[in-house]
């Protein structure tokens, strides 16, 4: 399977060669989640990159270990009175 992400004025392109059994949508979502988590893409841009709606992206990005609120696991485990 080949994944190709088109180049635009502000984006670089990337071509990946992956095993045939690889879930293309899962790879796109994982990359979009990572770029969103790092602040490189907005949620809308990440959704477009993943080929989904912004709403669907925000509902599923947590499955990839990314908080839409920007908190880390350490932040969430800290007592509220700190």
Phi, psi and omega in degrees: 000141176244134173249130178230126178252119185297149179272139174236186182301323186251003185238154172265158177257156181216131176243128179242138172253117185235159176302149183304325183281359180292135177280108184301317181296322179295320179295314179300318181292320179296318179293315179299318179297317179297313181293325175293315181299324180279354180081012180282323178241146171285171179297323178293317177295318180295321178298315178299315179301320181279351179076034181225175176280161178298319179300312180296321177300311181296328178286332186252347184298334177297334177294347180253016176078020183245130177270135176285350180262353177087004179280147175266164175303325178295320178299319184287335181271352180286140177302148184293336183274006178275000000 
